Amino acid sequence: MARRCFLLAALLFAAALARDETDLWIDRTALPSLQIATGAEVVARDGTLLRAFTVADGRWRLDPGPVDAGFLAMLVAYEDRRFYDHHGVDPAALLRAAWQAATSGHVVSGGSTLTMQVARLLEDSGTGRLAGKLRQIRVALALERRLTKAEILALYLRLAPYGGNLEGIRAATLAWFGKEPRRLTTAEAALLVALPQSPETRRPDRFPASAAAARARVLERLVGAGLVSAERRTAALGEPLPTARRDFPALAPLLAGRLHGDDPRKGLIETTIDARLQRRLETLASRAAAASGARLGLAIVVADHRTGEIVASVGAPDWTDERRAGFLDMTRALRSPGSTLKPFVYALAFDDGLATPETLIDDRPVAFGTYAPQNFDLRFRGTVTMREALQLSLNIPAVSLTEALGPARLMATLRRAGADPVLPGGAPGLAVALGGVGMTLQDLVQSYAALARLGTPVRLSAVRGAAGPLPDRLVSPEAAWLVTDTLAGLPPPAGAPAHRIAYKTGTSYGHRDAWAVGFDGGHVAGVWIGRADGASVPGAFGGDLAAPVLFEVFQRLKHAPDPLPPPPPATLIQPNARLPMPMQRFRPRGTRTSAPDAPEIAFPPDSAEVAASGLLALKVRGGTPPFTWLANGAPVVLADRARESALVQPEPGFLTISVIDAKGRSASARVTLRP
């Protein structure tokens, strides 16, 4: 039967070539689709493959990309040495195959060109039947008329089978050798030339003897063709075969899965992830989680706050570990942020001119209606500076400031920073300052990026080209710097590298979440540790668990931190005794005299747009003189008994005007100055 099929195929082909209608027969060929679906890929900023996905039917088929030139030469020399000369069918090869079959009684060689093999792969047609062989011949001739040789070879490199659900050269090199097909050894290339001829019976993981014999035959023929030296053949024969398929790359697997899910039809997703850093931090996360407890999860986000590009995102220590719910991306999980929001409360207070880091504030029992906050350790420190209150993460001073500012103001500030805080229900209450709001780790890093940029928010993104500045300033540069300087004064955790970063830790209610977020002059990073199911972790504190990991993150990020920025020129840096009298001490609103004549800014009104030319009039009604006026937290008029004053030559942009009267009562207005 085999002799008859090959002989008939050769005769029919010869007859077809002799007919005048040959060209018409070829031109009328209905070709299968040449648009070969390949799996989506998510790549790092340098093109490193982070994660790939199968095509719809579960096969691994990827865009080949650059392929080793030596492999291509070996493939053509072994499979179709006249590939660049024939028009799809090699008559000499067909006749030789037919003669060998006729004289030996079995198939010795198939006579198929690479183009004919592509035709068979495109239509998944068989090779043993006459009709299938004739169809391959016709499609091959048509392909040669419509495609270049390079395009035909590219189809082969996408479709050739390499065992199991592997199709195409790139899926094969990744699965069998764990490498891209750009550089292959002689032994690797020879095995990959041999595999497509019988991909299941030559699989090196299941039939190593058959695979070794097929590789040896390829090498022997290539020696005869002068493409491989005898020495290289000997060395290649001694190279071990792969004994198992390797896993496909899975760097930042949860991030990659989410990005692919957001746009499943996109073939190539380019990210800003630094593959080398990502690998280091995944190793760090795995080690730190293992040391913390069997059920604890850990997540890390690192971004370059100068550009907004996320350079590393670790959603779980091990995405295959079901005990830790590794399939959940904890960089995106809503959790209570604990004390990590306190820096924003202080930044707003500094911005409004209510205080500086040296302003005194009471840490004593106080009630705001029915709400009586307590410090985490249930102790009271008495009178402390704002700097000490923030560094010690005292709850009562933070709530006192939030009551003066309004919790809705804090929520609005976080949203201007680009975060998406979620309230458990109803209007925000004072507890938001202590973590009574849902935030993700990425939200926290997003918010801290604005502090790192001296009050200018930036959109963080891991998708190339998607990061960038956000329009609304968070606080003044002076207020952001004062908070940064305060946080940078915190000592590093015991045994941690001595990197000078501004950082804050937090622990949520019930010890469910341990946080650490910080930044230097170039990068901002956040660490979360806890259980994915929200269960309590007794004894877990952000300072003990998360902070050491944060400092290790910065150590792996760079050998030395980028320096934090210097103070802006208008920053009020004075000891307490030299501050304006109303700013020397802050008292909660409930402790002040609630006189009906509290100061109110009459001009400029809140949210107004005013021309920034020459002088900006300042007017106050109510209150008790003398008055102190502040612009973006910096004093501009001191102890003025008049109710009208002026700000000289204000700069265009956002401006927060504050007035403080002799009794310490204050009012603020936020305006926009037009050029």
Secondary structure, 3 states (H helix, E strand, C coil): CHHHHHHHHHHHHHHHHHCCCHHHHHHCCCCCCCCCCCCCEEECCCCCEEEECCCCCCCEECCCCCCCHHHHHHHHHHHCCCCCCCCCCCHHHHHHHHHHHHHHCCCCCCCCCHHHHHHHHHHCCCCCCHHHHHHHHHHHHHHHHHCCHHHHHHHHHHHCECCCCEECHHHHHHHHHCCCCCCCCHHHHHHHHHHHHCCCCCCCCCCHHHHHHHHHHHHHHHHHCCCCCHHHHHHHHCCCCCCCCCCCCECCHHHHHHHHHHCCCCCEEEECCCHHHHHHHHHHHHHHHHHHCCCCEEEEEEEECCCCEEEEEECCCCCCCCCCCCCCCCCCCCECCHHHHHHHHHHHHHHCCCCCCCCEEEECCCCECCECCCCCCCCCCEEEEHHHHHHCCCHHHHHHHHHHHCHHHHHHHHHHCCCCCECCCCCCCHHHHHCCCEECHHHHHHHHHHHHCCCCCEECECECCCCEECCCCCCCHHHHHHHHHHHHCCCCCCCCCCCCCEEEEEECHHHCEEEEEEECCCEEEEEEEECCCCCCCCCCCHHHHHHHHHHHHHHHHCCCCCCCCCCCCCCCCCCHHHCCHHHHEECCHHHCCCCCCCCEEEECCCCCEEECCCEEEEEEECCCCCEEEEECCEEEEEEECCCEEEEECCCCEEEEEEEECCCCCEEEEEEEEEC
